Amino acid sequence: MADAMISVVVERIAALIEEKIRYEVSLVRGVEKELPELSDKLKTIRNVLDDAEKRGVNDKSIKGWLKKIEATAFEMDDILDEWEYSLLKHTMEASAEPKKEKVHGMDIYRKKSDIVSKVMLNDAQILSIVGAGGLGKTTLAKLVYNDNQVGDRFQLRIWICVSDPFDAAGIARGIVDIVGKETIPPNTNQLALALQTVEAPISGKKFLLVLDDVWTEDESQWKDLKISLQCGAAGSKILVTTRNERVAKMMGTSDDDMYRPNHLSEEECWSLLRDTSLPGKSEEECGKFECFGKKIASKCKGLPLAAIVLGRFLKFKNLDGWKNVVNSEIWQMEKVEVELFPHLVLSYNELSPTLKRCFSYCSFYPKDSRIHAETLIEQWMAQGYLCSVSGNDEVEVKGRECLNNLAMRSLIHDVELRRLDLSWNGELKELPESICSLVELQILKIEDTSINFLPEALVIIVTVINVDGGSRALVPHHKLNRLEIMGYGGSRLPHCMSSPLIFIKEIRLYDLSEVSSLPAMGKLPLLESIRIRNVDQLKLVGHEFLGIESSSDDDVVAFPKLKELTIKECQKWEEWEDITEEEEESAAISIMPYLTELTIFECKSLKKLPHRLLRKASSSLRFLTILRSTELIKTYEDDNEGSPWRSISQHNPQL
């Protein structure tokens, strides 16, 4: 066993050396020299082991020695796996193109065009994509879902992974989570409550709902949900993917509205496998692998997923490795329960012991479960699957790298590595560069840390909490959706909060001890919601808050998408600066045209609202709530003609 393990390690070192030369990857300093030295030493050990096993296979001391060698080989295999992951990530990044993902096979584009044409019509409500596992049903559904015409036609687009068993209440929860304002408690099994809640957010709206991977043939499980979904506007569509034609018919799909993707030809399979396994290679280099590659492609049985799985598996194999795959006994296995099982077994067998343990642990979850990355990594850590490094934060980053690695090999799908909480680490001053490999990270919590800046390559941050002393240096990705700053001790807020190039939709400012003014948030083009609470030193909300440049000759819209503004518990806030008469009368200036809710709670020093500003925004304003703000209540409680309240409300009878 030890000899075999060392042989595997030697082969992997040789492959890594070859890839190092081919891709010119700069590994850790000194590694390129150590790799061949390590390989030579392992070959010597293998020869000694071979002799030792012949002479002393029954000797207890030699058996113990062999066990130690085996353990060492496994540890080395873990290290090699990290190097291999670095190479894999590098080659994937190097081969990435800014264009849309290439999809192989002309048939899928024809099917996509047919389905898009159908969903643009107002007749059939339920369409289905039917075919075997791995045939590309979900890929086809995604092409339709992401089509520009489809995006323009439907007010709501919703994607739900259904799987087995069919859970109508769970589907309803998923819909509400995506498009609703209310939430359904996660453990709610009351179907009636779930169905009642799901109707509100879709009522009267044209929606496209994709139900991916439906298995049930029992109409009783579907009919109540189907009825609830009929409250959408005319032209709403439901797109189902399933392996079973009977399921499609049970859902209500006619024969004319069923679409069946065709299998790929062997040439198309080879093209897909080649593009996956040999990215960036010249035609001449690909030609060396073509003979074995086409034999492997023929084993894919026309299934795109099989070609992708095998392609990723072959990415770091040399020509002999491809030959071994062709001759593998895995293809001779009988009674295989899943069509793609042989392809996945090949990928699994290549995992390091650490990755095998992490992947095997996932078997505790039911098929198609939504697994929270943070919870899974914590469970891996508790089981001791992740080697301890410099601290828990580094271990968590390594856990996320393991998830990425499993996803790259097609062993897990649609990984959502979106949240990383490093809060309450007061001595944490900087983030490891490896955090930049978490390419889908969207939520980063760094509350009560000493971090003053973020790595340049870390571009997507949705939530930043309490970046003591350094928040003005934060430059988030332009697609940032939500910015939340809590417990911040600095006096100025980030520049990004007044950049028209940042597409923030929600801003939350809580418990800011030194901030005395608000930035020009009116410049944010997609900002819909602002909630401010307990900004201790805020005394004036000035004209700059609107972001209106007085020198501008063009039409100006301040807060073009803002719907909700809430300010709470700002005890020292005394003044909200109004706009000028000229600005109120100017047709070139628009302010908060979509504001529907304004709430001021427990701001005891504020005496007056900006009347001209509110009159400018009054056509959309529906709810003005003033609570526990004693000075404001004194000002506006009188409802007589000519009162301050009348000067606002007379412009908007619906307020």
C-alpha positions in Angstrom: 0.0 0.0 0.0 2.8 2.5 0.9 4.7 1.6 -2.3 1.5 2.2 -4.3 0.8 5.5 -2.6 4.4 6.7 -3.2 4.0 5.8 -6.8 0.9 8.0 -7.1 2.8 10.9 -5.4 5.8 10.5 -7.8 3.4 10.6 -10.8 1.7 13.7 -9.5 5.0 15.4 -8.9 6.1 14.6 -12.4 2.8 16.0 -13.8 3.2 19.1 -11.7 6.7 19.7 -13.0 5.4 19.4 -16.5 2.6 21.8 -15.8 5.0 24.2 -14.2 7.0 24.3 -17.3 4.0 24.5 -19.6 2.1 27.3 -17.8 5.1 29.0 -16.2 3.3 29.1 -12.9 5.4 30.8 -10.2 4.9 28.6 -7.1 6.3 29.2 -3.6 10.0 30.3 -3.9 12.2 27.2 -4.0 9.4 24.8 -4.9 10.5 24.4 -8.5 13.9 23.2 -7.4 12.5 21.0 -4.6 9.9 19.2 -6.7 12.5 17.2 -8.8 14.6 16.6 -5.7 11.5 15.3 -3.9 10.6 13.1 -6.8 14.1 11.6 -6.9 14.0 10.9 -3.2 10.6 9.2 -3.4 11.8 7.0 -6.2 14.7 5.9 -4.0 12.3 5.2 -1.1 10.1 3.2 -3.4 13.0 1.0 -4.4 14.0 0.5 -0.8 10.4 -0.3 0.1 10.1 -2.9 -2.6 13.2 -4.7 -1.2 12.0 -4.3 2.4 8.6 -5.8 1.6 10.2 -8.8 0.0 12.5 -9.5 2.9 10.4 -8.5 5.9 6.8 -8.5 5.2 6.0 -10.3 8.5 8.5 -8.3 10.6 6.4 -6.0 13.0 9.1 -3.3 13.0 9.2 -3.1 9.3 5.4 -3.1 9.1 5.3 -0.1 11.5 7.9 1.6 9.4 5.8 1.0 6.3 2.8 2.5 8.0 4.8 5.6 8.9 5.9 5.9 5.3 2.4 5.5 4.1 1.2 8.3 6.5 3.9 10.6 5.3 3.0 9.9 1.7 -0.6 10.9 2.4 0.5 14.1 4.0 2.7 14.9 1.0 -0.3 14.1 -1.2 -2.3 16.8 0.6 0.5 19.3 -0.1 0.6 18.3 -3.7 -3.1 18.7 -3.9 -2.7 22.4 -2.8 -0.1 22.9 -5.5 -2.4 21.2 -8.0 -5.3 23.4 -7.0 -3.1 26.5 -7.6 -2.2 25.2 -11.0 -5.8 24.4 -11.8 -7.0 27.8 -10.7 -4.3 29.5 -12.7 -5.1 27.6 -15.9 -8.8 28.2 -15.5 -8.2 32.0 -15.0 -5.8 32.0 -17.9 -8.2 30.4 -20.2 -11.2 32.4 -19.1 -12.8 34.6 -21.7 -14.9 37.7 -21.1 -17.4 36.4 -23.7 -20.4 34.2 -22.8 -19.8 30.6 -21.9 -19.4 28.4 -25.0 -22.1 25.7 -25.3 -21.4 22.8 -27.5 -23.9 21.3 -29.9 -26.1 23.1 -32.5 -29.2 21.4 -31.3 -29.3 23.2 -27.9 -29.3 26.6 -29.6 -32.2 25.5 -31.9 -34.1 24.3 -28.9 -33.3 27.5 -27.0 -34.6 29.6 -29.9 -37.8 27.5 -30.0 -38.5 27.8 -26.3 -37.8 31.6 -26.3 -40.2 32.1 -29.1 -42.9 30.1 -27.2 -42.4 32.0 -23.9 -42.9 35.3 -25.7 -46.5 34.2 -26.6 -49.5 34.4 -24.3 -50.9 30.9 -24.9 -49.3 27.9 -23.1 -48.4 28.4 -19.5 -46.3 25.3 -18.7 -43.4 24.1 -20.9 -41.1 21.2 -20.1 -37.6 20.1 -21.1 -37.4 16.3 -20.9 -34.3 14.1 -21.1 -31.9 11.8 -19.4 -29.6 12.9 -16.6 -26.6 14.9 -17.9 -28.1 15.6 -21.3 -28.1 19.4 -20.7 -31.7 20.1 -19.6 -30.6 22.6 -16.9 -28.1 24.2 -19.3 -30.9 24.7 -21.9 -33.2 26.1 -19.2 -30.4 28.6 -18.1 -30.0 29.8 -21.7 -33.7 30.6 -21.9 -33.7 32.1 -18.4 -30.8 34.4 -19.2 -32.0 35.4 -22.6 -32.2 39.2 -23.1 -35.7 39.0 -24.7 -36.9 36.9 -21.8 -35.4 39.3 -19.3 -37.2 42.3 -20.9 -40.6 40.5 -21.1 -41.0 39.2 -17.5 -41.2 41.4 -14.4 -40.1 38.5 -12.3 -37.8 35.6 -13.0 -37.5 32.9 -10.4 -35.4 29.7 -10.4 -36.2 26.9 -8.0 -34.4 23.6 -7.7 -37.1 21.0 -6.9 -35.6 17.5 -6.9 -37.1 14.6 -4.9 -39.3 14.6 -2.8 -41.5 17.3 -4.2 -42.1 19.9 -1.4 -44.8 22.4 -2.4 -44.3 24.4 0.8 -40.6 24.5 0.2 -41.1 25.8 -3.3 -43.4 28.5 -2.0 -40.8 29.5 0.5 -38.2 29.7 -2.2 -40.3 31.9 -4.4 -41.1 34.3 -1.5 -37.4 34.4 -0.5 -36.5 35.6 -4.0 -39.3 38.1 -4.8 -41.3 38.7 -1.6 -41.0 41.1 1.2 -42.4 38.7 3.8 -40.6 35.5 4.9 -42.0 32.1 5.6 -40.3 30.4 8.6 -37.9 27.7 7.3 -39.6 24.9 9.3 -43.1 25.8 8.3 -44.9 22.8 6.9 -48.3 24.4 6.7 -49.0 24.3 3.0 -52.0 26.7 3.2 -49.9 29.4 4.9 -47.1 29.0 2.4 -49.4 29.2 -0.6 -51.2 32.2 0.8 -47.9 34.0 1.3 -46.6 33.2 -2.2 -49.6 34.8 -3.9 -48.9 38.4 -2.8 -45.5 39.0 -4.5 -46.5 37.5 -7.8 -50.1 38.7 -8.0 -50.8 40.6 -11.2 -47.2 40.3 -12.4 -45.8 38.6 -15.4 -43.3 36.0 -14.2 -41.1 33.2 -15.5 -40.8 30.4 -13.0 -38.2 27.6 -13.6 -38.8 24.4 -11.7 -35.6 22.5 -12.2 -35.3 18.7 -11.8 -38.9 17.6 -11.0 -39.5 13.9 -10.2 -43.0 13.5 -8.7 -45.8 12.0 -10.8 -48.4 12.7 -8.1 -50.6 15.4 -9.3 -52.0 16.0 -5.8 -48.7 17.3 -4.7 -48.7 19.9 -7.5 -52.2 21.1 -8.0 -52.6 23.4 -5.0 -49.3 25.2 -5.8 -50.4 25.4 -9.5 -53.6 27.1 -8.5 -51.8 29.7 -6.4 -49.4 30.5 -9.3 -52.4 31.4 -11.5 -52.7 34.8 -9.8 -49.8 36.1 -12.0 -50.5 38.3 -15.0 -51.5 36.8 -18.4 -48.4 35.5 -20.3 -46.7 34.2 -17.1 -44.8 31.0 -17.8 -43.6 27.9 -15.9 -40.6 26.0 -17.4 -40.0 22.5 -16.0 -37.0 20.3 -16.4 -37.5 16.6 -15.8 -36.2 13.1 -16.8 -39.7 11.7 -17.1 -42.3 12.5 -19.7 -45.0 11.4 -17.4 -44.0 14.2 -14.9 -44.2 16.8 -17.7 -47.7 15.6 -18.6 -48.8 15.6 -15.0 -47.6 19.2 -14.6 -49.9 20.2 -17.5 -47.5 20.3 -20.5 -48.9 19.4 -23.9 -46.9 17.3 -26.4 -46.2 20.4 -28.5 -44.7 22.2 -25.5 -42.2 19.4 -24.6 -38.6 19.9 -25.7 -36.1 17.0 -25.8 -32.4 17.9 -26.1 -30.6 15.5 -28.4 -27.4 13.6 -27.4 -24.2 15.1 -28.6 -22.4 13.4 -31.5 -19.1 11.8 -30.8 -17.4 14.7 -32.5 -19.2 17.2 -30.4 -18.4 15.2 -27.3 -14.7 15.3 -28.2 -14.9 19.0 -28.9 -16.4 19.6 -25.4 -14.0 17.3 -23.7 -11.0 18.9 -25.5 -12.1 22.4 -24.6 -12.5 21.4 -21.0 -9.3 19.4 -20.6 -6.9 21.3 -22.9 -7.8 25.0 -22.6 -5.4 27.3 -24.4 -3.5 24.5 -26.2 -2.5 24.8 -29.8 -4.0 22.5 -32.5 -0.7 20.7 -32.6 -0.7 20.0 -28.9 -4.4 18.9 -28.9 -3.6 16.6 -31.8 -1.3 14.5 -29.6 -4.3 13.7 -27.4 -6.9 13.2 -30.1 -6.6 9.5 -30.5 -7.2 8.6 -26.9 -9.5 11.6 -26.5 -11.9 10.4 -29.1 -12.0 7.0 -27.5 -12.8 8.6 -24.2 -15.4 10.8 -25.8 -17.2 7.7 -27.2 -17.7 6.5 -23.6 -19.6 9.7 -22.8 -22.7 8.3 -24.6 -23.5 11.7 -26.0 -24.0 13.3 -22.5 -22.5 16.8 -22.1 -22.1 16.5 -18.3 -20.0 13.3 -18.8 -17.7 15.1 -21.2 -17.3 18.0 -18.8 -16.6 15.7 -15.8 -14.1 13.7 -17.8 -12.5 16.9 -19.2 -11.9 18.3 -15.8 -10.5 15.0 -14.6 -8.1 14.8 -17.5 -6.9 18.4 -17.2 -3.7 17.4 -15.4 -3.1 14.1 -17.0 -0.3 13.4 -19.4 -0.7 11.2 -22.5 -0.1 8.1 -20.5 -2.8 9.2 -18.0 -5.3 9.6 -20.9 -4.3 6.1 -22.1 -5.0 4.7 -18.6 -8.4 6.3 -18.6 -9.3 4.6 -21.9 -8.2 1.2 -20.4 -9.7 1.8 -16.9 -11.7 -1.1 -15.4 -14.3 1.4 -14.3 -16.0 1.2 -17.6 -16.7 -2.5 -17.0 -18.6 -2.0 -13.8 -22.0 -3.6 -13.8 -25.3 -2.6 -12.1 -24.3 1.1 -12.1 -27.2 3.0 -10.5 -26.5 6.3 -12.1 -25.5 6.8 -15.8 -22.7 9.2 -14.9 -21.3 7.1 -12.1 -18.1 5.8 -13.9 -17.1 9.4 -14.8 -17.6 10.7 -11.3 -15.8 7.7 -9.8 -12.7 8.6 -11.8 -12.9 12.2 -10.5 -13.4 10.9 -6.9 -10.5 8.5 -7.0 -8.1 11.4 -7.9 -9.0 13.4 -4.8 -6.5 13.8 -2.0 -7.5 12.1 1.4 -8.5 15.5 2.8 -10.9 16.2 -0.2 -12.2 12.7 -0.1 -13.1 13.1 3.6 -14.7 16.5 3.0 -16.7 15.2 0.0 -17.8 12.0 1.7 -19.2 14.1 4.6 -21.6 15.7 2.2 -23.4 12.4 1.8 -25.3 13.2 5.1 -27.2 15.8 3.1 -30.2 14.8 0.9 -29.9 15.1 -2.9 -30.1 18.7 -4.2 -29.9 20.1 -0.7 -29.0 23.8 -0.3 -25.9 23.5 1.8 -24.7 26.6 3.6 -21.0 26.9 2.9 -20.3 28.3 6.4 -22.1 25.5 8.2 -20.4 22.8 6.1 -17.0 24.3 6.7 -17.6 24.5 10.4 -18.6 20.8 10.4 -15.5 19.9 8.5 -13.5 21.9 11.1 -15.2 20.1 14.0 -14.4 16.8 12.4 -10.7 17.7 12.1 -10.8 17.3 8.3 -9.1 20.6 7.7 -5.5 20.7 8.8 -4.9 23.4 11.4 -2.8 26.3 10.1 -2.2 29.7 11.7 -5.7 30.2 13.1 -9.4 29.5 12.6 -9.7 32.3 9.9 -7.0 30.6 7.8 -8.8 27.2 8.3 -12.1 28.7 7.1 -10.4 30.1 4.0 -8.9 26.7 3.3 -12.3 25.1 3.7 -13.7 27.4 1.0 -10.8 26.5 -1.2 -11.8 22.8 -0.7 -15.3 23.6 -1.8 -14.0 25.4 -4.9 -11.8 22.4 -5.7 -14.7 20.0 -5.5 -16.8 22.3 -7.7 -14.1 22.4 -10.3 -14.2 18.6 -10.5 -18.0 18.6 -11.0 -18.5 16.7 -7.7 -20.7 19.5 -6.3 -22.6 22.1 -8.3 -23.6 25.8 -8.0 -21.5 26.4 -4.9 -22.5 29.6 -3.2 -19.4 30.8 -1.4 -21.0 34.1 -0.5 -20.5 34.7 3.2 -17.3 35.0 5.4 -17.5 36.2 9.0 -14.2 37.2 10.5 -15.8 39.4 13.2 -14.5 39.8 16.7 -10.8 39.2 15.9 -9.4 42.4 17.4 -5.8 41.5 16.4 -6.7 40.8 12.8 -5.0 43.6 10.8 -5.0 42.3 7.3 -6.7 39.6 5.2 -4.7 36.7 3.6 -4.3 37.0 -0.1 -5.8 33.6 -0.5 -9.2 35.1 0.3 -9.1 36.5 -3.3 -9.5 33.0 -4.6 -13.1 33.0 -3.2 -14.4 34.4 -6.5 -18.1 34.2 -5.5 -17.7 35.9 -2.1 -20.5 38.4 -1.6 -20.7 39.0 2.2 -17.6 39.8 4.2 -18.1 40.6 7.9 -15.2 42.2 9.7 -16.8 43.6 12.8 -14.4 44.6 15.6 -11.3 43.9 13.7 -8.3 46.1 13.0 -8.4 45.7 9.2 -7.6 49.0 7.5 -7.6 47.9 3.8 -8.6 45.0 1.6 -6.6 43.1 -0.9 -6.7 44.7 -4.4 -8.1 41.6 -6.0 -11.0 41.3 -3.6 -13.7 43.0 -5.7 -17.1 41.8 -4.6 -18.3 42.8 -1.2 -21.9 43.1 -0.3 -21.7 43.7 3.4 -18.8 45.4 5.2 -19.2 45.8 8.9 -17.1 47.9 11.2 -13.9 48.5 9.4 -12.2 50.5 12.1 -10.3 53.5 10.8 -10.1 52.3 7.2 -13.6 52.3 5.7 -12.8 55.3 3.4 -10.3 53.1 1.6 -12.8 50.5 0.6 -13.5 50.3 -3.1 -16.2 47.7 -3.7 -17.2 46.1 -7.0 -19.5 48.2 -9.1 -22.2 45.5 -8.8 -22.3 45.7 -5.0 -25.9 45.3 -3.8 -25.9 46.1 -0.1 -23.5 48.0 2.1 -23.9 47.7 5.9 -21.6 49.6 8.3 -22.0 48.9 12.0 -20.1 50.2 15.0 -17.7 52.2 12.9 -15.5 54.6 14.9 -14.1 56.8 12.1 -15.4 60.3 11.3 -15.9 59.9 7.5 -17.7 57.3 5.4 -16.4 55.5 2.3 -16.1 57.4 -0.9 -18.0 54.7 -2.7 -21.2 55.9 -1.0 -21.3 58.9 -3.4 -20.1 57.3 -6.6 -22.5 57.1 -9.6 -20.5 54.1 -10.8 -21.4 52.0 -7.8 -24.8 50.2 -8.1 -25.6 49.8 -4.4 -29.3 49.1 -3.7 -29.4 49.1 0.1 -27.4 51.1 2.7 -27.5 50.4 6.4 -25.6 52.7 8.8 -25.8 51.6 12.5 -24.1 52.8 15.6 -21.6 55.2 14.2 -19.9 57.1 17.0 -18.0 59.9 15.2 -19.7 60.5 11.8 -21.2 64.0 11.7 -22.3 64.3 8.1 -23.7 62.1 5.4 -22.1 61.6 2.0 -23.8 62.5 -1.4 -25.8 59.3 -1.6 -28.2 60.9 -4.0 -25.7 60.2 -6.7 -26.1 56.4 -6.4 -28.2 55.5 -9.4 -29.9 52.3 -8.1 -30.2 53.0 -4.4 -33.6 51.9 -3.2 -33.4 51.8 0.6 -31.5 53.8 3.3 -31.7 52.9 7.0 -29.8 55.0 9.5 -29.7 54.4 13.3 -27.8 55.9 16.2 -25.3 58.1 14.4 -24.3 59.9 17.6 -22.6 63.1 16.2 -25.0 63.7 13.3 -26.4 67.3 13.7 -27.0 68.4 10.2 -28.2 66.5 7.1 -26.9 69.0 4.6 -27.7 69.8 1.0 -24.7 67.7 -0.1 -26.7 64.6 0.9 -28.7 65.0 -2.3 -25.6 65.0 -4.5 -26.9 67.9 -6.7 -24.2 69.9 -8.4 -25.3 73.5 -8.5 -23.1 74.2 -11.6 -24.7 71.5 -13.7 -26.6 72.6 -16.8 -28.1 69.1 -17.4 -31.2 67.6 -15.9 -30.4 66.2 -12.5 -32.2 63.4 -10.5 -31.2 63.0 -6.8 -32.0 59.6 -5.5 -33.5 58.4 -8.8 -34.6 55.0 -7.4 -35.0 55.6 -3.6 -38.2 54.1 -2.2 -37.5 54.0 1.6 -35.7 56.4 3.9 -35.6 55.6 7.7 -33.6 57.6 10.3 -33.8 56.4 13.9 -32.3 57.4 17.3 -30.1 60.3 16.1 -30.5 62.3 19.3 -28.3 65.3 18.3 -29.8 65.7 14.8 -31.2 69.3 14.7 -31.5 70.3 11.1 -32.4 68.8 7.7 -31.4 71.4 5.2 -34.0 72.2 2.6 -33.6 72.9 -1.1 -33.9 76.5 -2.4 -37.0 78.0 -4.0 -35.2 78.0 -7.3 -34.5 74.3 -7.0 -38.1 73.6 -6.1 -39.4 75.4 -9.1 -36.7 74.1 -11.5 -38.1 71.5 -14.0 -34.5 70.3 -14.6 -34.2 69.0 -11.0 -36.0 66.0 -9.7 -35.7 64.7 -6.2 -36.6 61.2 -4.8 -39.3 60.6 -7.6 -40.1 57.1 -6.2 -39.9 57.7 -2.5 -42.9 56.0 -0.9 -41.9 55.7 2.8 -40.2 58.2 5.1 -39.8 57.2 8.8 -38.3 59.3 11.6 -38.1 57.6 14.9 -36.8 59.0 18.2 -34.9 61.9 16.8 -35.8 64.3 19.6 -33.9 67.4 18.6 -35.1 67.7 15.0 -37.7 70.5 14.8 -38.7 70.7 11.2 -38.8 68.7 8.0 -37.5 70.1 4.6 -40.9 71.3 3.2 -39.7 72.2 -0.3 -37.9 68.9 -0.7 -40.9 66.9 0.4 -43.2 68.9 -1.9 -40.8 68.1 -4.7 -41.1 64.4 -3.8 -44.7 64.4 -2.7 -46.3 62.8 -5.8 -45.0 59.3 -4.8 -44.8 59.6 -1.0 -47.5 57.5 0.7 -46.3 57.0 4.3 -44.7 59.6 6.5 -44.2 58.2 10.0 -43.0 60.3 13.0 -42.6 58.5 16.3 -41.1 59.5 19.7 -39.6 62.6 18.1 -40.9 65.2 20.5 -40.0 68.5 18.7 -41.3 67.2 15.3 -44.6 66.1 16.9 -45.0 69.6 18.4 -44.5 71.1 15.0 -46.8 68.9 13.0 -49.6 67.8 15.4 -51.8 70.8 14.5 -53.9 69.9 11.4 -55.4 73.4 11.0 -55.3 75.3 7.7 -51.9 76.9 7.2 -50.1 74.6 9.6 -46.7 73.1 8.8 -48.4 69.7 8.2 -50.8 71.3 5.7 -47.9 72.8 3.7 -46.8 69.2 3.0 -50.0 67.2 2.8 -52.0 69.6 0.5 -49.7 68.6 -2.3 -50.4 64.9 -1.8 -53.9 63.9 -0.7 -52.8 60.2 -0.6 -50.2 60.9 2.1 
